[in-house]
Every structure is written in structure tokens, then in C-alpha cells.
Amino acid sequence: MVASEAHDRPIDLELPKADLRAVTLSGLDAWEPSLPKPSLRVVRGDARETGLGDNSADLVVTSPPYWQKRDYGHADQIGQEATPEAYVATMMEALTEWKRVLRPTGSVFLNVGDTYFKRSLVGIPGRLEAAAVDAGWLVRNRIIWTKDGGMPEPARNRLANRHEYVLHLTPKLSYYYDLVGYSEHMGNGANPGDVWHINPERNMGAHLAPFPRELVRRAILLGCPPQVCTKCSMPRARLIERTAELDASRPQAKRAMELARQHGLTADHIRAIQATGVSDVGKATRFQNGTGRNSAEVQRLAKEAKVALGGYFREFTFAKRETVGWSDCGHNAPARGVVLDPFMGTGTTLKQAVAMGFDAVGVDLAPHLSTEPEPS
Ligand SMILES: C[S@@+](CC[C@H](N)C(=O)[O-])C[C@H]1O[C@@H](n2cnc3c(N)ncnc32)[C@H](O)[C@@H]1O
């Protein structure tokens, strides 16, 4: 295994201006001017021994060589191991290294596919998941990445493969996660689900096997804090409050809002429903810290609302949430969140991260970063 050698010279990318801070981060703008512009760093080296500092990255987004697929012709390459067991063991070495490099709130989005061997799928993603769990990782999601097209497959007795996996792995349960920001970007509900339909991009040349920028964008939106404190490593997290507004694309929610209007329910009624939780109006008092009188009033309002809404009562416990600000540890020493791709290849992850206003670090035995602007 080669030890990694860092190239600390930051690389300037020509990126379209409009793409910078492409994420909506209401309330964060005030801190933005104090930060240097996003940086990009490339390290020639091994994903299992990156040479990067402890606690120096917030998110890993990466696509390793799949087992027994592409031969990159490098003595230290991953992917050409003789058995699936050896491949998984090698990948676990890499995961152990990334755990060291990640801050305590960090996580990994690992794009991985399966391989046919002796006519059968060998189950690489499942084997990796099992090994990760055994090593103490949490497998938070197995995202299915589907695509319409793909390489033509000669087989006549099985279906062509049109999906891969993106495993979301975390060392701890207290990982940074921005489901609200991600859902706003996706625009299809409060939790858009674990299937990603993303077609390959025009620039995905067959030789280096890059993955689509949209896949990276989604992982970053979910898992990389826009800013992190350089003193205490705490990420700035979105502060959320619940509104009385429901997701009008759901027919049940639409009906609930109609009924609330017809019966003249007030904002206090809605707050009372939300205070009672999903189960029963009788539990209202448990959620109240105020006097007995306040609790009785909440209970009365919730009961009124239940009579007006009937079975649609529960809809208001799923009301939309809005961002009211970002957490602040008070050290006043913020830095941009850092995205790491330890198999960076052509640098898709790095370019997407910088375009979104994050710092990016890439490692590869043979980095092929192109500094050309990406087609949008
Ligand atoms: C599937 S490609 C990654 C493509 C990348 N996502 C992109 O957008 O271009 C896998 C990369 O892993 C690199 N690689 C293979 N073994 C490695 C190792 N042990 N450490 C670091 N990089 C390695 C290869 O050089 C190749 O660039």
C-alpha cells in the first residue's frame, strides 16, 4: 500500500458563479462573508491510508472500484481481490480509515454495485453492510439508485441490471442530517424516500466511471453541514419550527385544511393538536409544562378540533416545518463543511462540493481531476 502524499496547493476551479451556494441556506448568509472561498485539495495516495488529519472531514461521498470489474492497472488498487471476502475486508480497512478522518458527526455515502461470478450475483452490497454492522457501523439507509439506460448486456436468461446502491453508513447515531433542506430541494414531500432515480450524465466517460453530480448533490444536502466550528467540531444545524401548514399534495392533508377552515379552527387549535401528539387528545396534559389551567385549555381545544376534523385530526401532527435559523456554539470560529472522496477519480464529488460552497478533499492512486467547467 502506498502512503499518501498531500498536495496542499489549493486548486482553483472555473465554476459558474450562479452555482455557488446553490443550496438555500436562509439565515446563514450573515456568516458566509467571513469564510474564505471553498477550497479543493487533491492527495495522491491510498484510500486505506490517506494521510489526512483526524477529525478533518464531515462527509465521505465515494464510489470505489466494484469487485472484479475495472482493472485500473495499479499495484495497490482495490477491486481485483480474488474473492468477495477479500474485497469486503479491504473495503473495511478503508472504512476504518475514514472513521478516523471523519468528525464525530460525520457519515459515509458509499456507492456500490454487485457483480456476477460463476453465473450468480455474489451479494457484495449485502456483504459490505453485514461487515460494517459487525464492525460497529450503523447502516442508516440502503438507497437504491435506479437509471433508465445502461450498458447493453448480452445475457438472454436474466434481466439487465439497472440499479446500484448508495449505502449511508455512520459511526455514531448523533450524525449531522438535514432532511428538511434535502426535502426542500427534492420538492416531493417531507421524506422523499430511499429510491433515487438519476440517469447517467453526458460527461460520464466509460473509462473512468464517474458518477452523476446529482447523486453527490443529494448526499451532500443530506449529510454535510454547511459550517462547522473549528474549536469544538460542532456542525451548525438547522433550527426548525412546526407551522400549521400541511403538504397540500396529499389529498388527506387537503381535506384536513378544508375542514379546519369550515369549522373556524384557530392557530391555538392547531397548536393544541400538535401538543397532543399522534395518539390521543387525552394525553394533552403530558406534553404541557404550564399550569393545570393551561393544560386543561389545550385539552379542550384539542377535543374541539377532534370533533371538527374527525379522522383527519392526525394530519396536523404532520404539519410542515420551517427554518428559523442555524445553531451557534458561540465560539465564532466557523469553517466550511468538508467533503471527502477517497476514490476521487475525475473529481465529480469535489467539483460538486465546491460548487455548493463546501471545502473538498480527494484521494486517489491516480487522480484525474479535470479543471474544466462542468456542463450544467
Ligand atoms: C469508480 S472510480 C471513481 C470515479 C469517481 N467517482 C469519478 O467521479 O470520477 C474508482 C477510482 O478508485 C481509484 N482507486 C483504486 N484503488 C484505489 C486505492 N486503493 N486508493 C485510492 N484510490 C483507488 C481508481 O484510480 C479510480 O480512479
The ligand as an SDF file (V2000), in Angstrom:
LIG
                    3D

 27 29  0  0  0  0  0  0  0  0999 V2000
  -15.0640    4.1410   -9.8580 C   0  0  0  0  0  0  0  0  0  0  0  0
  -13.6550    5.1640   -9.9350 S   0  0  0  0  0  0  0  0  0  0  0  0
  -14.1990    6.6300   -9.1460 C   0  0  0  0  0  0  0  0  0  0  0  0
  -14.8270    7.5870  -10.1090 C   0  0  0  0  0  0  0  0  0  0  0  0
  -15.1810    8.8890   -9.4800 C   0  0  0  0  0  0  0  0  0  0  0  0
  -16.3960    8.7980   -8.6660 N   0  0  0  0  0  0  0  0  0  0  0  0
  -15.3500    9.9620  -10.5420 C   0  0  0  0  0  0  0  0  0  0  0  0
  -16.3280   10.6990  -10.4720 O   0  0  0  0  0  0  0  0  0  0  0  0
  -14.5280   10.0520  -11.4620 O   0  0  0  0  0  0  0  0  0  0  0  0
  -12.6090    4.4340   -8.7480 C   0  0  0  0  0  0  0  0  0  0  0  0
  -11.2730    5.1610   -8.5300 C   0  0  0  0  0  0  0  0  0  0  0  0
  -10.6050    4.4970   -7.4640 O   0  0  0  0  0  0  0  0  0  0  0  0
   -9.2120    4.6060   -7.6620 C   0  0  0  0  0  0  0  0  0  0  0  0
   -8.5730    3.5990   -6.7950 N   0  0  0  0  0  0  0  0  0  0  0  0
   -8.4910    2.2570   -6.9330 C   0  0  0  0  0  0  0  0  0  0  0  0
   -7.8940    1.7150   -5.8590 N   0  0  0  0  0  0  0  0  0  0  0  0
   -7.5960    2.7220   -5.0050 C   0  0  0  0  0  0  0  0  0  0  0  0
   -6.9920    2.8000   -3.7300 C   0  0  0  0  0  0  0  0  0  0  0  0
   -6.5250    1.7180   -3.1160 N   0  0  0  0  0  0  0  0  0  0  0  0
   -6.9120    4.0170   -3.1300 N   0  0  0  0  0  0  0  0  0  0  0  0
   -7.3400    5.1330   -3.7510 C   0  0  0  0  0  0  0  0  0  0  0  0
   -7.8890    5.1320   -4.9780 N   0  0  0  0  0  0  0  0  0  0  0  0
   -8.0280    3.9320   -5.6020 C   0  0  0  0  0  0  0  0  0  0  0  0
   -9.0410    4.4290   -9.1540 C   0  0  0  0  0  0  0  0  0  0  0  0
   -7.8450    5.0340   -9.5820 O   0  0  0  0  0  0  0  0  0  0  0  0
  -10.2960    5.1560   -9.6950 C   0  0  0  0  0  0  0  0  0  0  0  0
   -9.9800    6.4920  -10.0270 O   0  0  0  0  0  0  0  0  0  0  0  0
  1  2  1  0
  2  3  1  0
  2 10  1  0
  3  4  1  0
  4  5  1  0
  5  6  1  0
  5  7  1  0
  7  8  2  0
  7  9  1  0
 10 11  1  0
 11 12  1  0
 11 26  1  0
 12 13  1  0
 13 14  1  0
 13 24  1  0
 14 15  1  0
 14 23  1  0
 15 16  2  0
 16 17  1  0
 17 18  1  0
 17 23  2  0
 18 19  1  0
 18 20  2  0
 20 21  1  0
 21 22  2  0
 22 23  1  0
 24 25  1  0
 24 26  1  0
 26 27  1  0
M  CHG  2   2   1   9  -1
M  END
$$$$
